Amino acid sequence: MSDQDLVRCGWAEVRPGPDAEMYRNYHDQEWGRPLRGEVALFERMSLEAFQSGLSWLIILRKRENFRRAFSGFDIEKVANYTDTDVQRLLVDQGIVRNRAKIEATIANARAVADLGSEEELSELLWSFAPPPRPRPASLSEIPSATAESTAMARELKRRGFRFVGPTTAYALMQATGMVDDHVAACWVPREPR
């Protein structure tokens, strides 16, 4: 069976071309796979916030630019960004130039830094992961938010995080394998969390 013949989640099927390969690779190799680690989760949280209201393809196309613009999502560096950095980012054509999302990313880096050594971002986020459940039969069965993502968003906001509403929190949970929303027929194997 060729790569083209594999059954994937419907959202991963786009018109042929470079975007199709990028989207397919993201679906096959990253989306829904358990992810831990402060920098990796901070990057995903930031990208999910930037994606809000946009196509995920836009974010994937600009991903390397985001990494460059935000110092590889190094939490300490981003937490120390100043108004000069905000101005630099607002004119960076390689990223989504939205002041609220840029300022939220900086605020979120500061909130991660404030967690301290007692609790890291990975531990905090994964504490909201629901128990494993069967995969959905179709995309129509996948919610846009859940009780767990609502609780996560509430706690993150309480701790000073921004641009992390219940829908964005659920998208983060899906992207990082806290929930497995690959459809039942999808070829991607279920991974232990």
Backbone as numpy.savetxt, mean C-alpha at the origin, in Angstrom:
# Nx Ny Nz CAx CAy CAz Cx Cy Cz
1.59 -24.80 -19.43 0.74 -23.62 -19.43 1.64 -22.38 -19.43
1.35 -21.46 -20.31 2.16 -20.24 -20.39 1.69 -19.23 -19.36
2.51 -18.23 -19.13 2.20 -17.15 -18.19 0.89 -16.46 -18.59
0.66 -16.35 -19.87 -0.55 -15.70 -20.38 -1.81 -16.51 -20.09
-1.66 -17.83 -19.90 -2.81 -18.70 -19.68 -3.21 -18.84 -18.22
-2.41 -18.28 -17.32 -2.72 -18.39 -15.89 -3.96 -17.56 -15.56
-4.78 -18.08 -14.67 -5.97 -17.35 -14.22 -5.54 -16.38 -13.13
-5.91 -15.10 -13.31 -5.56 -14.06 -12.36 -6.83 -13.36 -11.89
-6.68 -12.58 -10.84 -7.78 -11.72 -10.39 -8.11 -10.76 -11.53
-9.37 -10.48 -11.73 -9.82 -9.67 -12.86 -9.17 -8.29 -12.93
-8.86 -7.67 -11.79 -8.28 -6.33 -11.82 -6.87 -6.33 -12.41
-6.22 -7.48 -12.44 -4.84 -7.57 -12.95 -4.79 -7.71 -14.47
-5.92 -7.83 -15.10 -5.97 -7.97 -16.55 -6.19 -6.60 -17.18
-5.18 -6.08 -17.85 -5.30 -4.80 -18.55 -4.89 -5.00 -20.00
-5.13 -3.98 -20.83 -4.78 -4.08 -22.25 -3.31 -4.46 -22.44
-3.01 -5.20 -23.49 -1.62 -5.57 -23.76 -0.72 -4.34 -23.87
0.52 -4.50 -23.45 1.50 -3.41 -23.49 2.34 -3.43 -22.23
3.22 -2.44 -22.07 4.11 -2.43 -20.91 3.35 -2.34 -19.59
2.21 -1.64 -19.57 1.44 -1.55 -18.34 0.89 -2.91 -17.93
0.50 -3.71 -18.91 -0.05 -5.04 -18.61 0.99 -5.88 -17.89
2.21 -5.85 -18.38 3.28 -6.64 -17.75 3.58 -6.13 -16.35
3.62 -4.81 -16.18 3.88 -4.22 -14.87 2.79 -4.61 -13.87
1.54 -4.51 -14.30 0.41 -4.84 -13.44 0.39 -6.32 -13.10
0.63 -7.16 -14.12 0.67 -8.61 -13.92 1.76 -8.98 -12.93
2.95 -8.39 -13.09 4.05 -8.68 -12.18 3.72 -8.26 -10.75
3.09 -7.08 -10.61 2.70 -6.63 -9.27 1.71 -7.62 -8.66
0.72 -8.02 -9.43 -0.27 -8.99 -8.95 0.40 -10.31 -8.60
1.24 -10.83 -9.48 1.81 -12.16 -9.32 2.88 -12.23 -8.23
3.64 -11.16 -8.05 4.81 -11.23 -7.18 4.69 -10.46 -5.87
3.76 -9.49 -5.79 3.70 -8.66 -4.59 2.35 -8.62 -3.90
1.30 -8.30 -4.66 0.00 -8.02 -4.06 -0.51 -9.24 -3.30
-0.88 -9.02 -2.06 -1.44 -10.09 -1.25 -0.41 -10.98 -0.60
0.86 -10.70 -0.82 1.92 -11.50 -0.19 2.27 -10.85 1.15
2.37 -11.64 2.20 2.67 -11.07 3.52 3.95 -10.23 3.50
3.82 -9.01 4.00 4.93 -8.06 4.01 5.08 -7.52 5.43
6.30 -7.52 5.90 6.61 -6.97 7.21 7.84 -6.08 7.08
8.08 -5.31 8.12 9.24 -4.42 8.13 8.80 -2.97 8.02
9.38 -2.13 8.84 8.97 -0.73 8.90 9.06 0.01 7.58
10.21 -0.06 6.93 10.39 0.71 5.70 9.46 0.19 4.60
9.38 -1.12 4.45 8.52 -1.70 3.41 7.06 -1.32 3.65
6.60 -1.40 4.88 5.21 -1.06 5.18 4.96 0.44 5.10
5.94 1.24 5.49 5.79 2.69 5.35 5.69 3.07 3.87
6.49 2.44 3.03 6.39 2.71 1.59 5.01 2.35 1.07
4.52 1.16 1.40 3.21 0.72 0.90 2.10 1.64 1.43
2.19 2.01 2.71 1.19 2.91 3.27 1.20 4.24 2.52
2.37 4.74 2.23 2.50 6.01 1.52 1.96 5.91 0.10
2.30 4.85 -0.60 1.83 4.68 -1.97 0.32 4.49 -2.02
-0.24 3.78 -1.05 -1.69 3.62 -1.00 -2.37 4.97 -0.79
-1.78 5.83 0.03 -2.34 7.17 0.24 -2.27 7.99 -1.04
-1.14 7.92 -1.73 -1.01 8.65 -3.00 -1.98 8.12 -4.05
-2.28 6.83 -3.99 -3.18 6.23 -4.97 -4.62 6.68 -4.78
-4.99 7.08 -3.58 -6.37 7.45 -3.28 -6.94 8.37 -4.37
-7.99 7.90 -5.03 -8.64 8.67 -6.09 -8.00 8.52 -7.45
-6.95 7.73 -7.55 -6.23 7.55 -8.82 -6.15 6.07 -9.17
-5.68 5.78 -10.35 -5.44 4.40 -10.78 -4.15 3.91 -10.15
-4.14 2.65 -9.72 -2.92 2.07 -9.16 -1.81 2.02 -10.21
-2.17 1.93 -11.48 -1.16 1.94 -12.54 -0.33 3.23 -12.51
-0.96 4.35 -12.21 -0.23 5.62 -12.12 0.86 5.51 -11.06
0.50 4.93 -9.92 1.46 4.79 -8.82 2.57 3.81 -9.21
2.21 2.69 -9.81 3.23 1.72 -10.22 4.21 2.33 -11.22
3.70 3.12 -12.16 4.58 3.76 -13.15 5.57 4.71 -12.47
5.14 5.33 -11.39 5.96 6.35 -10.72 6.67 5.82 -9.47
6.58 4.54 -9.22 7.10 3.98 -7.97 8.57 4.30 -7.72
9.40 4.11 -8.71 10.83 4.41 -8.52 11.06 5.89 -8.28
10.26 6.73 -8.93 10.36 8.18 -8.69 9.97 8.52 -7.25
8.92 7.86 -6.74 8.53 8.07 -5.34 9.67 7.66 -4.41
10.29 6.52 -4.69 11.40 6.06 -3.84 12.54 7.07 -3.83
12.86 7.60 -5.00 13.92 8.59 -5.08 13.52 9.87 -4.35
12.31 10.34 -4.61 11.84 11.61 -4.05 11.73 11.56 -2.52
11.37 10.40 -1.99 11.19 10.24 -0.54 12.32 9.44 0.11
13.53 9.65 -0.38 14.73 9.08 0.26 14.61 7.59 0.53
14.07 6.84 -0.43 13.93 5.40 -0.25 12.95 5.04 0.86
12.09 5.99 1.23 11.13 5.84 2.32 11.84 5.56 3.65
13.05 6.10 3.76 13.77 6.05 5.04 12.98 6.90 6.04
12.47 6.27 7.06 11.54 6.94 7.98 12.19 8.13 8.67
13.39 7.98 9.16 14.06 9.08 9.86 14.29 10.27 8.93
14.74 9.98 7.70 14.97 11.08 6.76 13.67 11.81 6.41
12.63 11.05 6.10 11.35 11.67 5.72 10.75 12.43 6.90
10.89 11.89 8.10 10.37 12.57 9.30 11.03 13.92 9.51
12.23 14.09 9.00 12.96 15.35 9.15 12.80 16.30 7.98
11.93 15.96 7.03 11.68 16.86 5.91 11.11 18.18 6.41
11.46 19.23 5.70 11.02 20.58 6.05 10.14 21.15 4.94
9.74 22.39 5.10 8.95 23.06 4.06 9.71 23.12 2.74
11.03 23.19 2.82 11.85 23.18 1.60 11.65 21.87 0.84
11.58 20.77 1.57 11.35 19.47 0.94 9.95 19.40 0.34
8.97 19.95 1.04 7.60 19.97 0.51 7.59 20.72 -0.82
8.26 21.88 -0.88 8.31 22.66 -2.12 9.01 21.88 -3.23
10.10 21.19 -2.88 10.82 20.36 -3.85 9.91 19.28 -4.41
9.15 18.64 -3.54 8.26 17.56 -3.97 7.08 18.07 -4.80
6.62 19.26 -4.50 5.49 19.83 -5.25 5.83 20.13 -6.71
7.11 20.26 -7.03 7.50 20.52 -8.42 8.14 19.29 -9.08
8.18 18.17 -8.36 8.76 16.94 -8.89 7.74 16.26 -9.81
7.96 16.34 -11.12 7.02 15.77 -12.09 7.00 14.25 -12.09
7.95 13.64 -11.41 8.01 12.18 -11.37 7.05 11.55 -10.38
6.42 12.36 -9.51 5.51 11.83 -8.51 4.14 12.50 -8.66
3.20 12.08 -7.85 1.90 12.75 -7.78 2.10 13.98 -6.90
1.87 15.14 -7.47 2.16 16.40 -6.77 0.90 16.92 -6.08
0.59 16.32 -4.96 -0.58 16.69 -4.18 -0.08 17.08 -2.79
-0.25 18.35 -2.44 0.28 18.87 -1.18 -0.22 18.05 0.02
-1.51 17.78 0.07 -2.06 17.05 1.22 -1.43 15.67 1.37
-1.21 14.99 0.24 -0.62 13.64 0.30 0.88 13.71 0.64
1.56 14.70 0.13 2.98 14.89 0.46 3.13 15.18 1.95
2.33 16.10 2.45 2.41 16.46 3.87 1.98 15.29 4.75
1.02 14.50 4.29 0.60 13.31 5.04 1.74 12.30 5.13
2.49 12.12 4.05 3.60 11.17 4.06 4.65 11.59 5.08
4.93 12.88 5.14 5.90 13.39 6.12 5.34 13.22 7.54
4.08 13.57 7.73 3.45 13.41 9.05 3.45 11.94 9.46
3.21 11.05 8.51 3.18 9.62 8.82 4.56 9.10 9.19
5.60 9.62 8.55 6.95 9.23 8.93 7.22 9.66 10.38
6.77 10.83 10.74 6.94 11.31 12.12 6.14 10.44 13.09
4.94 10.03 12.68 4.13 9.16 13.53 4.79 7.79 13.71
5.40 7.26 12.65 6.12 5.99 12.77 7.29 6.17 13.73
8.03 7.25 13.57 9.18 7.52 14.45 8.72 7.63 15.90
7.54 8.19 16.12 7.02 8.35 17.48 6.58 7.04 18.12
6.43 5.99 17.32 6.04 4.70 17.90 7.10 4.22 18.88
8.36 4.57 18.62 9.45 4.19 19.51 9.82 2.74 19.38
10.73 2.33 20.21 11.26 0.97 20.13 10.32 -0.05 20.76
9.35 0.40 21.55 8.41 -0.52 22.18 7.52 -1.22 21.16
7.17 -0.49 20.11 6.24 -1.01 19.12 6.67 -0.51 17.75
6.77 -1.40 16.81 7.13 -0.93 15.47 5.90 -0.98 14.57
6.00 -0.31 13.44 4.89 -0.19 12.52 4.35 -1.56 12.12
5.22 -2.49 11.84 4.81 -3.82 11.41 3.91 -4.47 12.45
4.33 -4.42 13.69 3.55 -5.01 14.78 2.19 -4.33 14.91
2.18 -3.00 14.84 0.94 -2.25 14.96 -0.04 -2.62 13.84
0.41 -2.55 12.59 -0.47 -2.83 11.47 -0.98 -4.26 11.48
-0.08 -5.21 11.71 -0.47 -6.61 11.67 -1.40 -6.99 12.83
-1.45 -6.17 13.87 -2.36 -6.48 14.98 -3.82 -6.38 14.54
-4.10 -5.76 13.41 -5.46 -5.62 12.90 -5.81 -6.68 11.85
-4.87 -7.55 11.52 -5.14 -8.58 10.51 -6.20 -9.55 11.03
-7.24 -9.78 10.27 -8.27 -10.73 10.71 -7.77 -12.16 10.54
-8.46 -13.12 11.15 -8.08 -14.52 10.93 -8.21 -14.86 9.44
-7.39 -15.79 8.96 -7.52 -16.20 7.55 -8.95 -16.67 7.25
-9.38 -16.41 6.04 -10.73 -16.79 5.61 -10.62 -17.33 4.19
-11.65 -18.00 3.72 -11.61 -18.50 2.33 -11.48 -17.33 1.35
-10.85 -17.60 0.25 -10.74 -16.58 -0.79 -12.10 -16.29 -1.40
-12.32 -15.05 -1.84 -13.60 -14.73 -2.46 -13.74 -15.44 -3.81
-14.98 -15.80 -4.15 -15.24 -16.45 -5.44 -15.09 -15.47 -6.59
-15.43 -14.20 -6.33 -15.37 -13.19 -7.39 -14.99 -11.84 -6.78
-14.64 -10.90 -7.65 -14.28 -9.55 -7.19 -15.44 -8.87 -6.50
-16.66 -9.21 -6.87 -17.83 -8.57 -6.27 -17.99 -8.90 -4.79
-17.34 -9.95 -4.32 -17.40 -10.33 -2.91 -16.39 -9.59 -2.05
-15.51 -8.81 -2.67 -14.44 -8.14 -1.92 -14.95 -6.79 -1.43
-14.89 -6.56 -0.12 -15.36 -5.29 0.41 -14.36 -4.17 0.16
-14.80 -2.93 0.31 -13.87 -1.80 0.19 -13.33 -1.41 1.56
-13.99 -1.85 2.60 -13.55 -1.61 3.98 -14.18 -2.69 4.85
-13.57 -2.91 5.99 -14.06 -3.92 6.94 -14.00 -3.34 8.35
-14.52 -4.08 9.30 -14.43 -3.66 10.70 -12.96 -3.53 11.11
-12.12 -4.43 10.62 -10.69 -4.39 10.97 -10.00 -3.17 10.36
-10.32 -2.86 9.10 -9.67 -1.69 8.48 -10.19 -0.40 9.10
-11.44 -0.39 9.53 -11.98 0.78 10.22 -11.28 0.96 11.56
-11.07 -0.13 12.28 -10.35 -0.06 13.56 -8.90 0.37 13.34
-8.27 -0.15 12.30 -6.88 0.25 12.00 -6.83 1.74 11.71
-7.71 2.22 10.85 -7.72 3.64 10.48 -7.93 4.51 11.72
-8.84 4.11 12.57 -9.12 4.88 13.79 -7.87 4.96 14.68
-7.20 3.83 14.85 -6.00 3.81 15.70 -4.85 4.60 15.08
-4.68 4.46 13.77 -3.62 5.21 13.10 -3.88 6.72 13.22
-5.11 7.13 13.01 -5.44 8.56 13.14 -5.20 9.03 14.57
-5.55 8.22 15.55 -5.32 8.58 16.96 -3.83 8.81 17.23
-2.99 8.09 16.50 -1.55 8.21 16.68 -0.91 9.27 15.78
-1.73 10.02 15.06 -1.21 11.12 14.25 -1.01 10.83 12.78
-1.40 9.64 12.32 -1.28 9.31 10.90 -2.38 10.03 10.13
-2.09 10.32 8.86 -3.04 11.00 8.00 -3.21 10.24 6.69
-4.32 10.49 6.02 -4.65 9.86 4.74 -4.72 8.34 4.88
-5.27 7.88 5.98 -5.40 6.45 6.23 -6.82 6.12 6.69
-7.81 6.44 5.85 -9.18 6.09 6.16 -9.41 4.59 6.02
-10.61 4.12 6.36 -10.89 2.68 6.31 -10.66 2.02 4.95
-10.96 2.73 3.85 -10.76 2.16 2.52 -9.28 2.05 2.19
-8.52 3.10 2.49 -7.07 3.06 2.26 -6.44 2.00 3.16
-6.90 1.91 4.40 -6.37 0.90 5.31 -6.65 -0.50 4.78
-7.86 -0.71 4.21 -8.16 -2.03 3.67 -7.30 -2.34 2.44
-7.09 -1.35 1.59 -6.22 -1.55 0.43 -4.80 -1.92 0.90
-4.35 -1.29 1.97 -3.04 -1.63 2.54 -3.04 -3.07 3.05
-4.11 -3.46 3.72 -4.22 -4.83 4.24 -4.18 -5.84 3.09
-4.86 -5.52 1.99 -4.85 -6.41 0.83 -3.46 -6.49 0.21
-2.84 -5.34 0.00 -1.55 -5.27 -0.69 -0.45 -5.98 0.08
-0.56 -5.99 1.41 0.52 -6.53 2.24 0.20 -7.89 2.83
-0.84 -8.53 2.33 -1.14 -9.90 2.73 -1.78 -10.06 4.10
-2.24 -8.97 4.70 -2.95 -9.10 5.98 -4.29 -9.78 5.75
-4.82 -9.60 4.54 -5.98 -10.37 4.07 -5.58 -10.93 2.70
-6.16 -12.06 2.35 -5.88 -12.66 1.05 -7.14 -12.52 0.20
-7.14 -11.50 -0.64 -8.29 -11.26 -1.50 -8.05 -11.66 -2.95
-7.07 -12.54 -3.18 -6.99 -13.14 -4.51 -8.26 -13.98 -4.67
-8.86 -13.94 -5.83 -10.07 -14.75 -6.04 -9.71 -16.23 -6.01
-10.71 -17.05 -5.71 -10.48 -18.48 -5.52 -9.82 -19.14 -6.73
-10.15 -18.70 -7.94 -9.59 -19.32 -9.14 -8.19 -18.82 -9.50
-7.71 -17.79 -8.81 -6.40 -17.20 -9.13 -5.28 -18.19 -8.87
-4.30 -18.18 -9.75 -3.19 -19.12 -9.66 -2.23 -18.83 -8.50
-2.19 -17.59 -7.99 -1.22 -17.22 -6.95 -1.49 -18.08 -5.71
-0.47 -18.78 -5.24 -0.70 -19.66 -4.08 -0.91 -18.86 -2.79
-1.72 -19.40 -1.93 -1.93 -18.80 -0.61 -0.64 -18.98 0.19
-0.25 -17.92 0.89 0.98 -17.97 1.68 0.66 -17.88 3.16
1.44 -18.55 3.99 1.23 -18.41 5.43 1.59 -17.00 5.87
0.86 -16.52 6.87 1.13 -15.17 7.36 2.08 -15.26 8.54
